[in-house]
Amino acid sequence: MSARETLHREVGLAWVGADGDLLSFNATLRGWLGEAQPERLEQLLPALTPARWARWKAEGFADVLSLELGAPGGEPLVVQVQADPAPDGLCMLSLLGSLPVAERLAIDALQRSVLGAVAGGEPLRAVMDLLCREVEALAPELVCSVLAVDAEGRLHPLAGPSLPAAYTQALEGLAIGPAVGSCGTAAWRREPVDVRSIATDPLWAPYKQLALPIGLAACWSTPVLMDTWGRVGATFALYYREEVPVADYHRHLVQACSQMVRVALKHDERERRIEQLAYGDDITGLPNRARFTQRAEAVLRAPAAAAQGGALLLMDLDRFKAVNELQGHAVGNEVLRRIGARLAQALPGLDTLARLGDDEFVVLLPGADRAAAEREALRLCALAAEPLVLERGQQLRLGLSVGFSLFPHDGQTLDALLKHADIALNAAKLSGRNTARGFNEEQAQALQEKAWMEGELREALAHGGFTLHFQPQCSLQDGRVLGAEVLLRWPHPQRGLIPPDRFIPVAEECGLIVALDAWVLEAAVQQLARWHAQGLALPSLAVNLSPPRLLHGDLQEQVQRLLAQTGLPPTALTLEVTERLMLDERQDRRAVDQLSQLRALGVGVSIDDFGTGYSCLGYLRRLPISELKIDRSFIHELAKRPEDRALVAALVTIARGCRLQLVAEGVETEAQARVLRELGCDAFQGYWLARPMPAAELEAWLQARL
């Protein structure tokens, strides 16, 4: 007789449909029912009404119910009923006859003890160990074990206090299957497997050499089903030292224990889910900032941490923002998942690897010195730079910038290490990205200087701390004053005149450049209006615009308002933009729209520093410009270098062909001016003509030329 037939002969089994219909019985239950043929659950077990069944089902069938069987004639048969979800929404009921009072009380005490440990928050392994020890105390003839079954169908010992360590270790990672002992087969079949002879049963043939030498003769294993899809969470097994039949008491123990294992497993799953929500990153599956903080601080507090040292690596994906903006957040999330998995694979065993947020990752490397930290950081940079092939087959190449700080040299607290690694990360980005930099004091000083300057810029903007200087522009052909370029100056009360190349980048980075540009335009137009009212012969002013100001959206409105307030003609104003505005295609389109509107008003538009960096003749056709300015780098050696002369001659030809005014910057000698005049350049500015000067000095300079 097969193990399954033996089990079915001793335990009443009924299969119940999702709506409470009874689908089939085994022979044991049919014998108990006699001539009765119940069709509904409440006919089989009258106390199990539809409402009670629904409640029990909603509770996950956590309890074993003591109910009367609806058998005809004679004394009511009291049975212990356990429910196990089965695939396709079905449920298998196991019915056992009642035990003597003493044995029932013993099982009740066992349940209270184990469920109390679950409710008290004991770890899963500790609860399973307690369960096995309690069972073995109630039935010393048994050896008890619990094996977890993972999503890949592999066994992992949770408890087996009376089994040798070598035996449980041999089961670790064993794949379940149709002939894998009692436990592996029970998990495979999703139903109990009772092997009465390990020595002869074919299910144990490959594994009996593990069990027989340690005195195990028989094994009955029951799968613990977790849901209606038949997911097996664990197996609960009883081993016997002799080939004896299973006693009724043992069957009641298994019935109660499998329910307790299910409760403990579900509780553990809920706890792990809560922990994942609280401490896990839902995109990458890596620990989040809270978990990283918890683990990293524990590492840093360890007694040997200071002597051992270590490094904190802060990592940021290059060009990730563009991926999100251009391809959407779904692709961005996939990139984060793949990069996170790639980093985790490259840093095995390090539980401090985490995603802090956005595209920022972090890891703590215990024992790493500066050389090891830099070596590891550069290895991760190279790894991240390898192509990413996404689900749709798209291939992306990103980079990784890494900043690192050393413990305890760069900080003895996690906050200090993170702060200094962030400073180093910024240095890595400024160094061209896809590289690594370690923290040093110079970086900290630079950051402090930038923070100081940002505060001072805000103060100066709020309280009129800036001033304007003006550099005249004259015709190369007849010497007429054509206008002046407006230049922003910052005379700091403590540090004196701060150069624009120091404060303009900070203003752009901290978002003050739009307000600063708006102030310059306002002050310049108002100043030109005052000069015109005084009868001063300065036809126009050229005002520099940063890309953010041009793209801000209210530039045309400000220009129209200022011209209306002052009565100046639109030709009195030229707006200068740089070539870097054309690097971004979207900026290019918006720039064309804004500049076209300004040119339609009659305002001049000039391309500053033409010929450097990113020159593209194509945008001379797209942009509604009126002027080009030759960069000073072409003027410096103009009188000596034929190559520079040829380049300027080409620019003159381009400007004439496009009907554009051509202005040379940085003219410092008469020889440079003479060559420009010979080549046909229209206008110039530079030290040979006049240095930038405050408004009052420009007035005197203009008066002297009358």
C-alpha positions in Angstrom: 0.0 0.0 0.0 1.4 3.4 -1.0 2.3 6.1 1.5 -0.6 8.3 0.1 -3.1 5.4 0.5 -2.0 4.8 4.1 -2.4 8.4 4.9 -5.8 8.7 3.3 -7.0 5.5 5.1 -6.2 7.1 8.5 -7.2 10.7 7.9 -10.5 11.9 6.5 -10.0 14.2 3.6 -12.5 16.4 1.7 -12.0 18.8 -1.2 -14.1 21.9 -1.0 -14.8 24.3 -3.9 -14.5 28.1 -3.6 -18.3 28.4 -3.1 -18.5 25.7 -0.4 -19.5 22.7 -2.6 -18.0 19.4 -1.6 -16.2 18.0 -4.6 -14.8 14.6 -3.3 -13.9 12.5 -0.3 -11.3 9.9 0.5 -12.2 6.4 1.5 -11.6 7.1 5.3 -14.1 9.9 5.3 -16.6 7.9 3.2 -16.4 5.2 5.9 -17.2 7.7 8.6 -20.2 9.1 6.7 -21.8 5.7 5.9 -24.8 6.2 3.6 -24.8 10.0 3.9 -23.8 11.9 0.8 -23.4 15.6 1.8 -23.1 18.1 -1.1 -22.4 21.2 0.9 -19.8 22.0 3.6 -22.5 22.9 6.2 -24.1 19.4 5.6 -20.7 17.7 6.4 -19.9 19.9 9.4 -23.2 21.6 10.5 -21.4 24.1 12.8 -19.3 25.3 9.9 -21.9 27.7 8.5 -21.1 29.8 5.4 -20.4 32.9 7.6 -18.0 30.9 9.8 -16.3 29.4 6.8 -15.8 32.9 5.3 -14.3 34.2 8.6 -12.0 31.2 8.9 -10.9 31.6 5.3 -10.3 35.3 5.8 -8.1 34.5 8.8 -6.0 32.2 6.6 -7.3 29.0 8.3 -5.0 29.8 11.2 -6.9 27.6 13.7 -7.7 23.9 14.0 -11.4 23.6 14.6 -13.1 21.0 16.8 -16.4 20.2 15.2 -19.1 17.5 15.0 -19.3 15.5 11.9 -22.8 15.3 10.3 -22.9 11.5 10.2 -26.3 9.8 10.4 -27.3 7.7 13.5 -25.3 7.0 16.6 -23.2 9.3 18.7 -21.9 12.5 17.0 -18.3 12.1 15.8 -16.1 15.0 17.1 -13.2 15.7 14.7 -10.4 18.1 14.5 -10.5 20.0 11.2 -7.6 21.6 9.5 -7.9 23.5 6.2 -5.1 23.8 3.6 -5.5 26.0 0.5 -5.0 24.2 -2.8 -4.5 25.5 -6.3 -7.4 26.9 -8.4 -9.2 28.2 -5.3 -9.9 24.8 -3.9 -9.3 23.8 -0.2 -8.4 20.5 1.3 -9.9 19.6 4.7 -8.1 17.1 7.0 -10.3 15.5 9.6 -9.0 13.6 12.6 -10.8 11.9 15.4 -10.6 13.6 18.8 -7.8 12.7 21.2 -8.0 11.9 24.9 -8.2 15.0 27.1 -4.7 14.9 28.4 -3.2 14.7 24.9 -5.5 17.5 23.6 -4.4 19.7 26.6 -0.8 19.0 25.8 -1.2 20.1 22.2 -3.1 23.2 23.3 -0.2 24.1 25.7 2.2 23.6 22.8 0.2 25.9 20.6 0.0 28.6 23.3 3.8 28.4 23.8 4.7 28.7 20.1 2.0 31.3 19.2 3.1 33.3 22.2 6.7 33.3 20.8 5.3 34.5 17.4 3.3 37.2 19.0 6.3 38.2 21.1 8.4 38.9 18.0 10.8 36.1 18.3 12.8 35.4 15.1 11.4 32.7 12.8 14.3 30.3 13.5 13.9 30.6 17.2 10.1 29.9 17.0 10.7 26.9 14.8 13.4 25.6 17.1 11.0 26.0 20.1 8.3 24.2 18.2 10.6 21.2 17.4 11.8 21.0 21.0 8.3 21.1 22.4 7.1 18.4 20.1 10.1 16.2 21.0 9.4 16.8 24.7 5.7 15.6 24.2 6.8 12.6 22.1 10.4 11.6 22.9 10.2 8.8 20.3 10.1 11.5 17.5 12.8 13.7 15.9 11.3 16.9 14.5 12.4 19.2 11.7 11.2 22.3 9.7 12.6 23.1 6.2 11.8 26.3 4.4 11.1 26.2 0.7 12.2 29.2 -1.3 10.6 30.7 -4.5 13.1 28.6 -6.6 12.0 25.4 -5.0 15.0 24.8 -2.8 15.1 23.6 0.8 16.7 25.5 3.7 16.7 24.1 7.2 15.0 26.3 9.8 15.0 23.9 12.8 16.1 20.4 13.6 17.6 20.5 17.1 18.0 16.8 17.4 19.5 16.2 14.0 23.3 16.3 13.5 24.6 19.5 11.9 26.1 17.5 9.0 22.7 16.1 8.1 21.0 19.6 8.1 23.9 21.1 6.2 23.5 18.4 3.5 19.9 19.6 3.0 20.8 23.2 2.4 19.9 24.3 -1.1 18.6 20.9 -2.1 16.0 21.2 -4.9 12.6 19.7 -4.4 11.4 17.0 -6.8 9.3 13.9 -7.4 11.8 11.6 -5.5 13.7 13.8 -3.0 13.1 12.0 0.3 10.0 12.7 2.3 10.3 16.5 2.6 11.5 17.3 -1.0 8.8 15.1 -2.4 6.0 16.5 -0.1 6.9 20.0 -1.2 6.9 18.8 -4.9 3.6 17.0 -4.6 2.0 19.7 -2.3 0.6 16.9 -0.1 1.9 14.7 2.8 4.4 12.0 2.2 4.6 9.1 4.7 7.7 6.9 4.2 7.6 3.9 6.6 11.0 2.5 5.6 13.8 4.9 4.6 16.0 1.8 3.9 13.7 0.5 1.1 11.5 3.3 -0.2 12.6 4.5 -3.6 11.9 8.1 -2.6 14.9 7.9 -0.2 17.3 5.9 -2.5 19.7 8.7 -3.2 19.6 10.1 0.4 19.3 7.1 2.7 23.0 7.1 3.4 22.5 10.4 5.2 19.6 9.1 7.4 20.4 5.5 8.2 23.8 6.0 9.9 22.2 8.4 12.4 19.4 6.1 13.3 16.5 7.5 11.3 14.2 4.7 10.0 11.0 6.4 8.8 9.8 9.9 8.0 6.4 11.6 7.6 6.6 15.0 6.0 3.7 17.5 5.5 3.9 20.6 3.2 2.8 23.9 4.7 0.7 25.6 2.0 0.7 29.4 2.2 -2.1 30.5 -0.2 -4.8 29.4 -2.6 -2.2 29.1 -5.4 -0.6 26.2 -3.6 2.7 28.0 -2.7 4.7 25.8 -0.3 6.4 27.8 2.4 7.9 24.9 4.4 7.7 21.3 5.3 7.1 19.9 8.8 8.6 16.4 9.3 8.6 13.7 12.0 11.4 11.2 11.9 11.1 7.8 13.6 13.9 5.6 14.8 11.9 2.4 14.1 9.6 1.4 11.2 6.3 1.8 13.0 2.9 3.1 12.0 2.0 6.7 12.7 0.1 7.0 15.9 -3.1 9.1 16.1 -1.4 11.4 18.6 1.3 12.1 16.1 -1.2 13.0 13.4 -2.8 15.5 15.7 0.6 16.9 16.5 1.3 17.3 12.8 -2.1 18.9 12.2 -1.5 21.5 14.9 2.1 22.1 14.1 1.7 22.6 10.4 -0.9 25.3 11.2 1.6 26.9 13.6 4.3 26.8 11.0 2.0 28.5 8.6 1.1 31.2 11.1 4.8 31.8 11.9 5.8 31.9 8.3 3.1 34.4 7.4 4.0 36.6 10.4 7.6 36.5 9.3 6.6 37.4 5.7 4.6 40.4 7.0 7.5 41.5 9.2 9.9 41.3 6.4 7.5 43.2 4.1 7.1 45.9 6.7 10.9 46.0 7.1 11.3 46.2 3.3 8.9 49.1 3.1 10.7 50.9 6.0 14.3 50.0 5.1 14.3 48.9 1.5 14.4 50.8 -1.7 11.3 49.8 -3.7 13.0 50.3 -7.1 16.4 48.6 -6.7 15.6 46.3 -3.8 18.8 47.6 -2.1 18.7 49.0 1.5 17.6 52.6 1.6 19.1 55.6 3.5 17.5 54.6 6.9 18.9 51.0 6.7 22.3 52.2 5.5 22.5 54.7 8.4 21.6 51.9 10.8 24.2 49.5 9.4 27.0 52.0 8.8 26.7 53.5 12.2 26.9 50.0 13.7 30.1 49.3 11.7 31.7 52.6 12.8 30.8 52.0 16.4 32.6 48.6 16.5 35.5 48.6 18.9 38.0 47.8 16.1 36.7 50.2 13.6 39.1 53.1 14.3 42.1 50.9 14.1 40.8 49.0 11.0 39.8 52.2 9.2 37.6 52.3 6.1 36.2 54.3 3.3 32.8 55.6 2.4 32.1 55.8 -1.4 29.3 58.1 -2.6 28.3 57.4 -6.2 26.2 59.4 -8.6 25.1 58.3 -12.1 26.2 60.7 -14.9 23.6 61.9 -17.4 20.8 60.1 -15.5 18.6 63.3 -15.5 18.6 63.3 -19.3 17.5 59.7 -19.3 14.5 60.5 -17.1 13.5 63.6 -19.0 14.0 62.2 -22.5 12.9 58.6 -22.1 10.6 58.7 -19.1 10.7 57.4 -15.5 9.9 53.8 -16.4 13.2 53.6 -18.3 14.9 55.6 -15.5 13.7 53.1 -13.0 15.0 50.2 -15.1 18.4 51.9 -15.3 18.5 52.2 -11.5 17.5 48.6 -11.1 20.2 47.3 -13.4 22.9 49.6 -12.0 21.9 48.6 -8.5 22.2 44.9 -9.4 25.5 45.5 -11.1 26.9 47.3 -8.1 25.6 44.6 -5.7 27.2 41.9 -7.9 30.5 43.8 -7.8 30.4 44.2 -4.0 29.4 40.8 -2.7 28.9 40.4 1.0 28.8 44.1 1.7 25.4 44.8 3.4 26.1 48.6 3.5 25.5 49.0 -0.2 22.4 51.2 -0.5 20.5 53.7 -2.7 20.2 57.0 -0.9 17.7 58.5 -3.4 17.4 59.7 -7.0 20.5 58.3 -8.7 22.8 58.3 -5.7 24.3 55.1 -4.2 26.6 54.6 -1.3 28.8 51.8 0.3 31.1 51.5 3.3 34.3 49.6 2.7 35.8 48.5 6.1 39.6 48.4 6.1 40.1 50.3 2.9 42.9 52.9 2.8 43.1 55.8 0.3 44.7 53.6 -2.4 42.2 50.8 -2.0 39.3 53.2 -2.0 40.4 54.9 -5.2 41.1 51.6 -6.8 37.7 50.2 -5.9 36.0 53.5 -6.9 37.6 53.5 -10.4 36.7 49.8 -10.8 33.0 50.7 -10.2 33.3 53.6 -12.6 34.5 51.3 -15.3 31.8 48.8 -14.5 29.0 51.4 -14.6 30.3 52.7 -18.0 29.7 49.3 -19.7 26.6 49.4 -21.9 23.2 48.8 -20.4 20.9 46.7 -22.6 17.3 47.4 -21.5 14.2 45.2 -21.8 13.2 46.7 -25.1 16.7 46.1 -26.5 17.8 49.7 -26.2 21.4 50.2 -25.3 22.5 53.0 -23.0 25.9 54.2 -21.8 26.1 56.0 -18.6 29.0 57.0 -16.3 29.5 57.0 -12.6 31.1 59.8 -10.6 32.5 58.7 -7.2 33.6 60.7 -4.2 35.1 59.0 -1.2 36.1 59.9 2.4 38.3 57.9 4.8 37.5 56.8 8.4 38.6 58.1 10.8 40.9 60.6 9.0 38.1 62.5 7.2 35.5 62.1 9.9 34.6 60.0 12.9 30.8 60.1 12.4 28.7 59.0 9.5 27.4 62.5 8.9 31.0 63.9 8.6 32.0 61.1 6.2 28.9 61.6 4.0 29.5 65.4 3.9 33.1 65.0 2.9 32.4 62.3 0.4 29.8 64.6 -1.2 32.4 67.4 -1.5 34.7 64.9 -3.2 31.9 63.7 -5.5 31.4 67.3 -6.6 35.1 67.5 -7.4 34.8 64.3 -9.5 31.9 65.8 -11.5 33.9 69.0 -12.1 36.8 66.9 -13.3 34.8 65.6 -16.2 32.6 62.9 -14.6 33.0 59.1 -14.8 35.9 59.3 -12.4 36.6 59.3 -8.7 38.1 61.8 -6.3 39.0 61.5 -2.6 38.2 64.2 -0.1 40.8 66.8 0.8 40.8 70.1 2.7 41.2 72.2 -0.4 37.8 70.9 -1.6 36.2 71.8 1.7 37.7 75.3 1.5 36.4 75.7 -2.0 32.9 74.6 -0.9 33.0 77.0 2.1 34.1 79.8 -0.3 31.2 79.0 -2.6 28.7 79.0 0.3 30.1 82.3 1.5 29.8 83.8 -1.9 26.2 82.6 -2.4 25.2 84.3 0.8 27.1 87.5 -0.1 25.5 87.5 -3.6 22.1 87.4 -2.2 22.9 90.2 0.2 24.4 92.4 -2.6 21.4 91.7 -4.9 18.9 92.7 -2.2 20.7 95.8 -1.1 22.2 97.3 -4.3 25.8 96.0 -3.9 26.5 95.8 -7.6 27.5 98.4 -10.0 27.9 98.8 -13.8 30.9 99.6 -15.9 30.9 100.5 -19.5 33.4 99.8 -22.3 32.9 102.0 -25.4 32.7 100.6 -29.0 33.8 102.7 -31.9 33.7 102.4 -35.7 37.0 101.3 -37.3 36.4 103.4 -40.3 35.7 106.8 -39.0 36.1 106.5 -35.2 32.5 107.3 -34.3 31.3 106.1 -30.9 28.7 103.4 -31.7 27.8 102.4 -28.2 29.2 100.6 -25.1 29.1 97.2 -23.6 27.6 96.9 -20.1 29.8 95.0 -17.7 28.7 93.9 -14.2 31.1 94.7 -11.3 30.9 93.6 -7.6 32.8 95.9 -5.3 32.7 93.9 -2.0 33.0 96.0 1.1 35.6 93.6 2.7 37.2 91.8 -0.3 37.3 94.6 -2.8 36.4 94.1 -6.5 35.5 90.4 -7.1 36.0 89.3 -10.7 32.9 88.2 -12.7 34.6 84.9 -13.6 34.4 84.0 -9.9 30.9 85.1 -9.0 29.0 84.6 -12.2 29.4 80.7 -12.1 28.2 80.7 -8.5 25.2 82.9 -9.4 24.3 80.4 -12.2 24.7 77.4 -9.9 22.6 78.8 -7.1 19.8 80.1 -9.3 20.5 83.9 -8.9 21.7 84.6 -12.4 18.1 85.3 -13.7 17.5 88.0 -11.1 21.0 89.3 -11.6 20.6 89.6 -15.3 17.2 91.3 -14.9 18.8 93.9 -12.6 21.6 94.6 -15.0 19.2 95.2 -17.9 17.0 97.4 -15.8 19.9 99.5 -14.5 21.6 99.8 -17.9 18.4 101.0 -19.8 17.7 103.5 -17.0 21.3 104.8 -17.2 21.1 105.2 -21.0 17.8 107.1 -20.7 19.4 109.5 -18.2 22.4 110.1 -20.6 20.0 110.7 -23.5 18.1 113.2 -21.4 21.4 115.0 -20.7 22.1 115.1 -24.4 25.1 112.7 -24.1 26.0 111.2 -27.5 25.9 107.4 -26.7 23.7 105.8 -29.3 23.2 102.3 -27.7 24.2 99.8 -25.0 25.0 96.1 -25.3 23.8 94.0 -22.4 25.0 90.4 -21.8 22.3 87.7 -21.2 22.9 84.3 -19.7 21.0 81.3 -21.2 18.8 81.0 -18.1 17.7 84.6 -18.4 16.9 84.3 -22.1 14.9 81.2 -21.5 13.1 82.5 -18.5 10.1 83.6 -20.5 9.5 87.2 -19.3 12.5 88.9 -21.1 10.4 90.4 -23.9 7.9 91.7 -21.4 10.8 93.4 -19.4 12.3 94.9 -22.5 9.0 96.3 -23.8 8.3 97.8 -20.3 11.7 99.5 -20.1 11.5 100.9 -23.6 8.0 102.2 -22.9 9.0 103.8 -19.5 12.2 105.5 -20.9 11.1 106.4 -24.4 14.2 104.9 -25.8 14.1 103.4 -29.3 14.5 99.6 -29.6 17.7 100.2 -31.6 19.3 101.7 -28.5 19.5 98.2 -27.0 21.6 95.2 -28.1 21.4 91.9 -26.3 24.4 89.7 -26.3 24.2 85.9 -26.0 26.9 83.2 -26.0 27.3 80.2 -28.3 26.8 77.7 -25.5 23.1 78.5 -25.7 23.0 76.5 -28.9 24.3 73.3 -27.4 20.9 72.0 -26.3 18.4 71.4 -29.1 15.4 72.4 -26.9 17.2 75.5 -25.8 18.0 76.3 -29.4 14.3 76.3 -30.3 13.2 78.4 -27.4 16.1 80.8 -28.0 15.0 81.3 -31.6 11.5 82.0 -30.5 12.6 84.6 -27.8 15.2 86.3 -30.0 12.8 86.5 -33.0 10.3 88.3 -30.8 13.0 90.8 -29.6 14.3 91.4 -33.1 10.7 92.0 -34.3 10.7 94.9 -31.8 13.8 96.3 -33.3 16.2 95.3 -30.5 19.7 94.2 -31.7 20.9 90.6 -31.0 24.7 89.8 -30.9 26.6 86.6 -30.7 29.4 87.1 -28.2 32.8 85.4 -28.4 32.0 84.1 -31.9 34.4 81.5 -33.2 35.2 79.7 -30.0 34.1 76.4 -28.6 31.0 75.4 -30.4 30.7 77.6 -33.5 28.2 76.3 -36.0 27.5 78.3 -39.2 24.1 76.7 -39.4 22.7 78.7 -36.6 23.6 82.0 -38.4 20.7 81.1 -40.7 18.3 80.1 -37.9 19.0 82.9 -35.3 17.6 86.3 -35.9 20.9 88.1 -35.1 22.2 91.5 -36.1 25.8 91.3 -34.9 28.8 89.0 -34.4 31.6 89.7 -31.9 35.0 88.3 -32.7 36.5 86.7 -29.6 39.7 88.3 -28.3 41.7 85.1 -28.8 41.7 85.8 -32.5 42.9 89.4 -32.0 45.8 88.9 -29.7 48.3 87.7 -32.4 46.5 89.2 -35.3 49.3 91.5 -36.4 51.9 88.6 -36.2 50.1 85.4 -37.2 48.9 84.9 -40.8 46.5 82.2 -39.6 44.6 84.6 -37.3 44.5 87.2 -40.1 43.0 84.6 -42.4 40.4 83.5 -39.8 39.3 87.1 -39.2 39.2 87.8 -43.0 36.8 84.7 -43.2 34.7 86.1 -40.4 34.5 89.5 -42.2 33.3 87.7 -45.4 30.7 85.7 -43.4 29.4 88.8 -41.6 29.1 90.8 -44.9 27.4 87.9 -46.6 24.9 87.6 -43.8 24.5 91.4 -43.5 25.7 91.4 -39.9 27.6 94.0 -38.0 31.1 92.7 -37.0 32.7 93.9 -33.7 36.2 92.9 -32.6 36.8 92.5 -28.8 40.1 92.8 -27.0 41.9 95.3 -29.3 44.9 96.4 -27.4 47.3 97.9 -30.0 47.2 100.2 -32.9 48.7 97.4 -35.1 45.7 95.2 -34.3 43.3 98.0 -35.1 45.1 98.7 -38.4 44.8 95.1 -39.6 41.1 95.0 -38.6 40.5 98.2 -40.6 42.3 96.8 -43.6 40.2 93.6 -43.4 37.0 95.5 -43.3 35.9 94.9 -39.7 33.1 97.3 -38.7 33.8 98.1 -35.1 36.0 97.4 -32.1 36.4 97.6 -28.4 39.4 97.1 -26.1 42.0 98.7 -23.9 43.6 100.5 -26.9 40.3 102.5 -27.1 39.3 102.5 -23.4 39.1 100.2 -20.4 35.7 99.5 -18.8 34.8 102.4 -16.6 32.0 103.6 -14.2 29.2 105.8 -15.5 30.7 109.0 -14.4 34.1 108.3 -16.1 32.3 107.3 -19.3 30.5 110.6 -19.3 33.9 112.4 -19.0 35.4 110.2 -21.7 32.5 111.0 -24.1 32.7 114.7 -23.3 36.4 114.7 -24.1 35.8 113.3 -27.6 33.3 116.0 -28.6 
